[in-house]
Amino acid sequence: MDDRWLSVDEICAHLGITRDTIYRWIDRKGMPAHRVGRLWKFKKDEVDDWVRTGGAGMGNQPDRDHENGR
């Protein structure tokens, strides 16, 4: 099991989304992220569980990055 902390760029690549979406999800949808100084770090298992339980789809404000090709 790979238990290392992932960077914003690594979690973007894992999920296939943009940095803007990551920051929006942290702010608006409670995406599991940990602030380390000025950087955001992620545990892949926490993020995967959050996505599976509908975290990325929660809220009343749709995320349009994917539809706009970002």
C-alpha positions, 0 to 999 in steps of 0.5 A, a space after each residue: 500500500 502506497 501511503 505517501 502524501 500526494 501533491 496537488 499536481 499528483 492528485 489532479 493527475 490521479 483524478 483527471 481534473 484541473 488544479 482550479 477544480 481541486 481548490 474549489 472542491 477543498 473550499 466548497 465541497 470539503 474535499 479531504 486535504 491537509 495544509 502543510 505550510 503553504 502546500 496542500 497535501 492529500 492521502 489517495 485513499 481519503 480522496 478515493 473514499 470521498 469521491 466514492 461516497 459522492 463528495 465530488 458530486 455534493 452541493 448545489 453548485 455544479 462544477 463545470 470544469 469538465 464540461 468546459 474541457 478544463 
